[in-house]
Amino acid sequence: AAASKSASLNPSSPLGDHVRSGEYALALAAGVSEESPDLQAEILLEETMALVPSGLKPLTLTPGATLSVLTIEPGSATWGLLQRRLRRQSKQWGFTIEVSRTLQSFTSIVQMARHGFGHGLVPEGVARALGIRPRQLVHLPEPTLTRPVSLIGRPTSLSLPVVQHFYQALRQNLKA
């Protein structure tokens, strides 16, 4: 993983607890944050975030406007990272995204947006997995908003040749 970026995992995450206890050797996790000396996250990809428009009706991002969205709960590692990126990047977009409500899962956000309860800010892959067609999504302008998806484990586990091979294979397949 010499060419990859690595980061530390939020120490209070449930996946981190399973890896730490030895129940899991490795785990896939979205969003990385706080330092944890015993766990490491090797970033596999930066997944693009997109908007699922309320009721799947066309949505135009208007300069100077504020767009209210549903998104992931503020206590999640993913939101901590997204919030910082959103604040920084929205200055370049010319419009503001404001969180009106939060939910515990991106799946719920997609379903709420699909049925007209508000616009949802979600990972594009989650929306597409739930049947939202690419043309129904609203993509944010450059620089686009992303969340990291990482392979996490103990540093000793991540350095094993078999794990490095697995990591490289995952990265290659995710690029395809």
N, C-alpha and C positions, 0 to 999 in steps of 0.2 A: 504494500500500500504506500510505497514511497512517493508516488506521484499524486496520491489522493490527499484531500483535506481531511483532517480529523478534528474532532471536537469532543468535549466531555458531555456526558448525559446528565440530565436532571436527576440528582440522587434520590429524589422521592418518587420517581415513576414506578408504577407497578411492574413494568417490564424489567427495569433496573433491579428491583427487588428479587425477581425470579432468577435473573442472571447472577446476581450477587450471592444468592443462596445455593447456587449450583443446580437448581431445578432445570434451568435452561443454560446451554453452553453459549448460545448466541440468540439474538433477537433482532427483528426489524422494528425500527421506531421512527416516527416522524417528529421533527422538531428537536433541537438540541439546545441546551442552555447551561445552567450552572455547573461549576466544577465538581467532580467526583473523583477522588484519587484512585479508586479501585476499578472504575469502568471507563471505557473509551468508546467513542462512536466514530466509525469510518463512513463518511458520506458517500452514498451510492449515486444519488442524483438530487437535483433541485427541481421539485415538482411545481409546475405552474399553477398559481391560484387563478380562479376565474369567477365571474358573477353568474349565478343562475337567476335570471330576471323573474320577478314575481309573476306567477301565472304563465310563465314562459312567453310573455308578451315582449315585443321588441323594446329595447332600452337603448337610449342614446346618452352617452356621458357628456354632459354639457359643461363647458369651461365656466369656472366660478361657482358652480353648484355644489351642494352637499348631498351626497347619496347615503341614505340610511340602509344598513344591511343587518342581516342575521349572520352570526358567525360562532365560532367555537368559544367555549367558556374561558373566562379570563385566567383561571387557575392552571390551565394546561401549558405545558412546555411549548407547544406549537404556537399558542396565542402570544406568549411572552416574546417569542422571536418575531412573529408576524407583526405585532404591534410596533416594535422598533423599526422594522423595515417599512411598514406602511407609513409611519410618520415621516420618515426620511424621503421615501420615493414619491409620496403624494404631492410634495412641494413642487415636483417637476411635472406633474400631470395637469395642473390647472384646475382640478376639482378636488373635493374632500370626501373621504369615506368616513362615515360615522356609524358606530355600532349602536343599533337600537335594541337588540335582544341577543342573548347568547343561549346556546344549547350545548349539551354534552357530547354530541356526535355530529360529524359532517354529514352522515347519512340522514339524520333528522333534519338538518338545515336544507339539504337538497329537497326533501319531501315537502317541507313547509313552503319553500320558494315555489316549487312546482304547483302547489295548490293555492298560491296567491297570498300567502301570509307575509310576504316581504321578499326583498332581493337577498340572495344568499351568497356569501363569500366563502368559497370552498375550493379544495384541490380539484383541478380539472379531471384527474383520474377517477376520483370518487363520483363526480357528476356523470361522467361517461359510463362508469360501471353501473350506474342506476338508470341508464337509458336516456340520458339527456344527450341529444345530438350536438356535435361540435358547432353547428350553425345556430343553435339555440343559446349557446353560451356567449357572454360578453367578456372579451379579453381586455385586460387592463393595458394601457399604453406602456411603452418602454420608459424607464426600466421596469420590466414586469415584476410582479410580486411572486415570490416562490417560497416553498418550505423545504428544508432538507429531509431526505429519507436516508436513514443510516443503518448500518449493521453494527450492533453493539455487543460488547463482550469485555471480559477482562483483558488487559493488555497482553498477558501471556498467551491467552487463547487466540487473540487476533493476530499474533505474530507467528503462529504455527503455519508451516507450508501448506497444509491441506486447507486451512481456513483462508489463507491468502489466495489460493487457487479458486476457492468458492467465491470469495469476494470479487476477484477479477472476472469470473464467469458471470456473476450477477450484474456487474457494471456493464459488461458487453451486451448481455441480453436486454438490459434496460435501455441501452442506446438504440437497439434495433427497432 
